[in-house]
Amino acid sequence: MLLSLSGSGQIAPNFWLDPKTGVEYPVIVQVPQYRLHDIDSVERTAVTATPGASDQLLRNVSTTERQVSPQTVSHYNALPIMDVFANVAQRDLGGVASDVQKIVEKTSQHLPPGVEIVLSGQVLTMNTSFANLEVGIAAAVVFVYLLMAMNFQSWTIPFIILMALPGAFAGIVWMLFLTQTTFNVPSLMGALMTIGVATANSILVVTFANESWGEGNKDSKQAALIAGSTRLRPVCMTALAMIIGMLPMALSLGEGGEQNAPIGRAVIGGLLFATVGTLFMVPVMYSLMSKQAPVNWEKRLEDEVQGTGAQEGAHQ
């Protein structure tokens, strides 16, 4: 039966080697399909008997009947499964997956013992990617905070610097909402890029405020005002350069541009709000939370050197 229906490729594989090209071609013997057009023709298939016995037809040694069965039988981890495929059209994958999950939960209540419904495919890949990126964003914020705490020798200053990030996240959400763009892997990558630029701009403002307060300004409020006004141009230039650079990507120009458009839209929306937070929210938090003027070690060292030189001159 295998020889008649599937060919000799499964029973006795045979290949012919072309001596001119060196390419192997499979040689398969099979009953023509037009001769096996109904059950009766299949039952007339000759069955080879053991040596010494006469050959028989298939109908003489078997019984054939019609039944309904799946065309393909799939297995996963040695367990038989039945695949039910679903496609997405004019909707995001997450929304469709949520609706399908509700159907799966409702149907799973009436399944016989030993049978379960598992949602897999691109949904599983999407959930795994989202989980990894969410952990990456949280780890980036924590690591940046710890690194700044080590450099500034303070737990308050890094917290003030990170006050621009809530505005950045709000800008990302609003821009994706206005452009009808869903949360996906590219948009979360854009969120990671926004964290870096927003943090760098906030560091510029806070560092200048520390220097300004350490040079003799009377309080943190005055230092924050000076830092905000002085660093207005550098912060705006940095954010504007990033926004202009991401604008062609956000407009999804060119063939296949819609795949990377969420990155540009997330970066543009995040930087628009993060820039406002850097120039307003960060100075306000600095004036409220900074209670003690930072130590200007360069000026102190210079004063000590000058004092030591004056003492040696007086001694001489």
Solvent accessible surface area in square Angstrom, and as a share of the most:
residue,aa,sasa,rsa
1,M,89,0.40
2,L,101,0.50
3,L,85,0.42
4,S,12,0.08
5,L,86,0.43
6,S,48,0.31
7,G,0,0.00
8,S,14,0.09
9,G,28,0.27
10,Q,129,0.57
11,I,93,0.47
12,A,60,0.46
13,P,90,0.57
14,N,89,0.46
15,F,118,0.49
16,W,131,0.46
17,L,100,0.50
18,D,24,0.12
19,P,115,0.72
20,K,188,0.80
21,T,92,0.53
22,G,50,0.48
23,V,70,0.40
24,E,111,0.50
25,Y,103,0.39
26,P,85,0.53
27,V,67,0.39
28,I,95,0.48
29,V,97,0.56
30,Q,83,0.37
31,V,51,0.29
32,P,55,0.35
33,Q,149,0.66
34,Y,156,0.59
35,R,150,0.55
36,L,40,0.20
37,H,135,0.60
38,D,65,0.34
39,I,59,0.30
40,D,62,0.32
41,S,7,0.04
42,V,35,0.20
43,E,35,0.16
44,R,125,0.46
45,T,20,0.12
46,A,75,0.58
47,V,51,0.29
48,T,119,0.69
49,A,34,0.26
50,T,100,0.58
51,P,139,0.87
52,G,92,0.89
53,A,57,0.44
54,S,81,0.52
55,D,93,0.48
56,Q,75,0.34
57,L,68,0.34
58,L,25,0.12
59,R,99,0.36
60,N,92,0.47
61,V,91,0.52
62,S,49,0.32
63,T,130,0.76
64,T,64,0.37
65,E,124,0.56
66,R,201,0.73
67,Q,145,0.65
68,V,154,0.88
69,S,86,0.56
70,P,77,0.48
71,Q,187,0.83
72,T,109,0.63
73,V,100,0.57
74,S,40,0.26
75,H,113,0.50
76,Y,146,0.56
77,N,119,0.61
78,A,94,0.73
79,L,118,0.58
80,P,98,0.62
81,I,66,0.33
82,M,164,0.73
83,D,78,0.41
84,V,143,0.82
85,F,181,0.75
86,A,84,0.65
87,N,145,0.74
88,V,50,0.28
89,A,81,0.63
90,Q,186,0.83
91,R,129,0.47
92,D,58,0.30
93,L,48,0.24
94,G,30,0.29
95,G,19,0.19
96,V,26,0.15
97,A,10,0.08
98,S,57,0.37
99,D,57,0.30
100,V,41,0.23
101,Q,67,0.30
102,K,132,0.56
103,I,113,0.57
104,V,18,0.11
105,E,99,0.44
106,K,147,0.62
107,T,57,0.33
108,S,48,0.31
109,Q,141,0.63
110,H,149,0.67
111,L,52,0.26
112,P,78,0.49
113,P,139,0.87
114,G,89,0.86
115,V,80,0.46
116,E,137,0.61
117,I,68,0.34
118,V,107,0.62
119,L,56,0.28
120,S,68,0.44
121,G,50,0.48
122,Q,138,0.61
123,V,18,0.11
124,L,105,0.52
125,T,89,0.52
126,M,37,0.17
127,N,78,0.40
128,T,72,0.42
129,S,31,0.20
130,F,42,0.18
131,A,49,0.38
132,N,98,0.50
133,L,32,0.16
134,E,101,0.45
135,V,102,0.59
136,G,30,0.29
137,I,24,0.12
138,A,58,0.45
139,A,32,0.25
140,A,28,0.22
141,V,37,0.21
142,V,78,0.45
143,F,136,0.57
144,V,42,0.24
145,Y,48,0.18
146,L,84,0.42
147,L,99,0.49
148,M,8,0.04
149,A,10,0.08
150,M,120,0.54
151,N,101,0.52
152,F,56,0.23
153,Q,151,0.67
154,S,33,0.22
155,W,171,0.60
156,T,50,0.29
157,I,21,0.11
158,P,0,0.00
159,F,88,0.37
160,I,0,0.00
161,I,1,0.00
162,L,19,0.09
163,M,34,0.15
164,A,1,0.00
165,L,7,0.03
166,P,78,0.49
167,G,21,0.21
168,A,1,0.00
169,F,70,0.29
170,A,41,0.32
171,G,0,0.00
172,I,6,0.03
173,V,77,0.44
174,W,134,0.47
175,M,39,0.18
176,L,4,0.02
177,F,128,0.53
178,L,121,0.60
179,T,51,0.30
180,Q,147,0.65
181,T,19,0.11
182,T,65,0.38
183,F,103,0.43
184,N,40,0.21
185,V,54,0.31
186,P,31,0.20
187,S,1,0.01
188,L,21,0.10
189,M,89,0.40
190,G,0,0.00
191,A,6,0.04
192,L,59,0.29
193,M,69,0.31
194,T,1,0.00
195,I,5,0.03
196,G,43,0.41
197,V,26,0.15
198,A,1,0.01
199,T,10,0.06
200,A,50,0.39
201,N,4,0.02
202,S,0,0.00
203,I,55,0.28
204,L,65,0.33
205,V,3,0.01
206,V,1,0.00
207,T,49,0.28
208,F,47,0.20
209,A,2,0.01
210,N,23,0.12
211,E,86,0.39
212,S,9,0.06
213,W,24,0.08
214,G,19,0.18
215,E,115,0.51
216,G,66,0.63
217,N,34,0.17
218,K,167,0.71
219,D,54,0.28
220,S,8,0.05
221,K,130,0.55
222,Q,64,0.28
223,A,0,0.00
224,A,4,0.03
225,L,115,0.57
226,I,59,0.30
227,A,0,0.00
228,G,13,0.12
229,S,79,0.51
230,T,65,0.38
231,R,66,0.24
232,L,87,0.43
233,R,181,0.66
234,P,40,0.25
235,V,0,0.00
236,C,50,0.30
237,M,121,0.54
238,T,59,0.34
239,A,4,0.03
240,L,101,0.50
241,A,69,0.54
242,M,49,0.22
243,I,26,0.13
244,I,103,0.53
245,G,55,0.53
246,M,23,0.10
247,L,83,0.42
248,P,74,0.47
249,M,71,0.32
250,A,9,0.07
251,L,102,0.51
252,S,34,0.22
253,L,121,0.60
254,G,64,0.62
255,E,186,0.83
256,G,33,0.31
257,G,14,0.13
258,E,114,0.51
259,Q,129,0.57
260,N,78,0.40
261,A,1,0.01
262,P,8,0.05
263,I,24,0.12
264,G,0,0.00
265,R,52,0.19
266,A,0,0.00
267,V,0,0.00
268,I,14,0.07
269,G,1,0.01
270,G,0,0.00
271,L,1,0.00
272,L,84,0.42
273,F,88,0.37
274,A,2,0.01
275,T,19,0.11
276,V,87,0.50
277,G,11,0.10
278,T,0,0.00
279,L,23,0.12
280,F,135,0.56
281,M,88,0.39
282,V,0,0.00
283,P,13,0.08
284,V,77,0.44
285,M,31,0.14
286,Y,3,0.01
287,S,29,0.19
288,L,113,0.56
289,M,62,0.28
290,S,14,0.09
291,K,169,0.72
292,Q,151,0.67
293,A,44,0.34
294,P,47,0.29
295,V,68,0.39
296,N,45,0.23
297,W,168,0.59
298,E,144,0.65
299,K,92,0.39
300,R,117,0.43
301,L,113,0.56
302,E,98,0.44
303,D,73,0.38
304,E,99,0.44
305,V,95,0.55
306,Q,111,0.49
307,G,32,0.31
308,T,72,0.42
309,G,41,0.39
310,A,68,0.53
311,Q,134,0.59
312,E,102,0.46
313,G,46,0.44
314,A,91,0.70
315,H,168,0.75
316,Q,186,0.83
